[in-house]
Each structure stands twice: as C-alpha cells, then as structure tokens.
C-alpha cells in the first residue's frame, strides 16, 4: 500500500456511513472517520466499530472545520474522500439543506482538490425529481421539478461535483430509499419511509393521495454500502461515473398494499387521485398524522419510475438484490419482531423463510 491509503469518511456514524466504514476496514484500508455530534460508530446490526482515526469536524465549514493539526496529518495520509454526511430529512429548513447538503459538498470538493485525491460523493436516486420512466445513471438535469428541498439540494450538490472541472476526480453513488438488510430486514434506524409505514399499518393514515401504479425504489442497506465500497476499492472503474444503488425490483403501491393485507393486524391505506384528496375531510387524528408525516412523502406515491443499475451491476460483478414483495415481507417481519410495529403473536407474520433465530 502507498502512504496515502487512508479513506476519510464523512457521516461515518450514519446508517450508510457506518456500513461503508466496516467494509473498507475489512478490506484493509485505514479509516479516518469525520464525526460531528456522535462519537460512536454503530453498524446496522448494532456492532460498535473503532475507526483507525476519529476526527472532530463540521462539514458546514471550510476544511470540514477540522483542527489544523488534523488537516496537516490527513493531507499526508488520505488517498480518497467518501462524502456521505447530509441531512436526509424531508422537512428540514432551507438553511439546513444549503449548509449541510450543498455547502458541505462544496467543502468536500475543495478538500479533495487541495489534497489532490478522488471524491466519492453519496447523492440520492431521487435527484430525478418528479420525472417518470426509467432513469439512467448518467442522467441528471432534465428540467425536472422537485418534490421537496432535500431532492433539490442533493441535485445541486451533485451538479457541483459533476461540473467541478478536470482537476477533480470523482464518482457518484445514488442510493434509493434505504431499507433493511437484504437477507434479514435488519435496520438500525427507523426513519423516513418506515415512519409512513408505521402510521399506515396502525391506522393513523387511512387515506392518502397516490396512484396504485406508482413505484418505490427500495435500497437494502448492505447493497448500498457494497456499491459505495466498490467505488472506493476500484475507483479507476468508477471514476467519472454515476452508480444507482437500488434494488432490482420497483414495488408498486398496489403490490405494497397487497402485502400489507396479508398481515391480520395491519390497516391498509386507500390511495385516491390527488385531485380528489381533501385534507379537510380527514378525521382530526388522521389530519394531524397527515400534516406531521404523510404530507412529506406523498410525492413518492405519485411517481412511476425505475432506475437503471447497469454500471453498478458491472462494478459489483453481480445484479442488484431482489426487492419485490418477498423482500417487503422480510422487512415487515423484522419490524414486527423488533417491536417497531408492535409485539404481535407469531401467526401475525407473513410467510417467509425466517426461522426465528437471532439476527
């Protein structure tokens, strides 16, 4: 190995970042983990990781706000930067999107240029905005509109990377909706889509604007981390390319509703055309849930799309994992067993191959 073999990972304590750290460390690469608030890196399965180097910093600041001594040290050791840190909330303030997602990426670009090292930038598949159809890995600006500030900020961040000029060596990985492990459904953090599912199956969101042929692109956490790690370990193949880290199958709302109906304890929401949905007609408890949770995600219930994964599949040397109805059952069964969707009798689980052993 060269002297500059360390990988600087921002967002190392996040769900995706922790799994990337684990894979790169397992491959023998020294890790420098940039940490802001969380001092502990916990893997998706609950395992605590000890990175080779922990660095205190803030992506909102130039040089990530790292102390000069750390900057000098890392400048001599870092061979690639993985920029994973971002806010993924759909209801964040505009200033947070600007400072964290856009300006944070600009600072990552500046540091990669200063150190003359490659940058692997973690974006999102939903930079496609409100587009439909099949989204190519190379496509970015098609004049699309965006459903929320998160999508728009990640679009702008990716634009910064792509237009940075020839002195920046880059690769972009776009995860879909990050969900539990492909084989067990295990997930460390129940966020985003999980919150909507919880409100639906508990009967707190009974009517939502949407179309039953709309599709969701689920992305098992292990697959997302595999694609990012592969982009680092084989950067020569990934350089200048964008890779979709999503599952093989796009699930329609009809398929999702059919699976929900297999669970005796689950409520199943009714999706109605956006033109006929009336928030004012909802019961008070449901109106509160819609305003707090549902309204931030209903744009995902309107889009019928799929993401091409050709380049990601080639880089990994295998196709993306299946993410159809059986995978959804695995996710839901884990949510039940973990207590996220309530402690229920064994016969409340949908049929799958899980044998009840510890995960």
HELIX and SHEET records of a PDB file:
HELIX    1   1 UNK A   15  UNK A   26  1                                  12    
HELIX    2   2 UNK A   62  UNK A   65  5                                   4    
HELIX    3   3 UNK A   68  UNK A   77  1                                  10    
HELIX    4   4 UNK A   94  UNK A   96  1                                   3    
HELIX    5   5 UNK A   97  UNK A  103  3                                   7    
HELIX    6   6 UNK A  104  UNK A  115  1                                  12    
HELIX    7   7 UNK A  125  UNK A  128  5                                   4    
HELIX    8   8 UNK A  149  UNK A  162  1                                  14    
HELIX    9   9 UNK A  193  UNK A  201  1                                   9    
HELIX   10  10 UNK A  221  UNK A  233  1                                  13    
HELIX   11  11 UNK A  235  UNK A  238  1                                   4    
HELIX   12  12 UNK A  253  UNK A  260  1                                   8    
HELIX   13  13 UNK A  279  UNK A  281  5                                   3    
HELIX   14  14 UNK A  284  UNK A  292  1                                   9    
HELIX   15  15 UNK A  294  UNK A  296  5                                   3    
HELIX   16  16 UNK A  298  UNK A  301  5                                   4    
HELIX   17  17 UNK A  310  UNK A  316  1                                   7    
HELIX   18  18 UNK A  325  UNK A  337  1                                  13    
HELIX   19  19 UNK A  346  UNK A  348  5                                   3    
SHEET    1   A 7 UNK A  53  UNK A  56  0                                        
SHEET    2   A 7 UNK A  31  UNK A  35  1                                        
SHEET    3   A 7 UNK A   6  UNK A  10  1                                        
SHEET    4   A 7 UNK A  78  UNK A  83  1                                        
SHEET    5   A 7 UNK A 118  UNK A 124  1                                        
SHEET    6   A 7 UNK A 170  UNK A 175  1                                        
SHEET    7   A 7 UNK A 242  UNK A 245  1                                        
SHEET    1   B 2 UNK A  41  UNK A  42  0                                        
SHEET    2   B 2 UNK A  48  UNK A  49 -1                                        
SHEET    1   C 2 UNK A 133  UNK A 135  0                                        
SHEET    2   C 2 UNK A 305  UNK A 307  1                                        
SHEET    1   D 2 UNK A 177  UNK A 179  0                                        
SHEET    2   D 2 UNK A 218  UNK A 220  1                                        
SHEET    1   E 2 UNK A 207  UNK A 209  0                                        
SHEET    2   E 2 UNK A 270  UNK A 272  1                                        
SHEET    1   F 2 UNK A 215  UNK A 216  0                                        
SHEET    2   F 2 UNK A 251  UNK A 252 -1                                        
END                                                                             
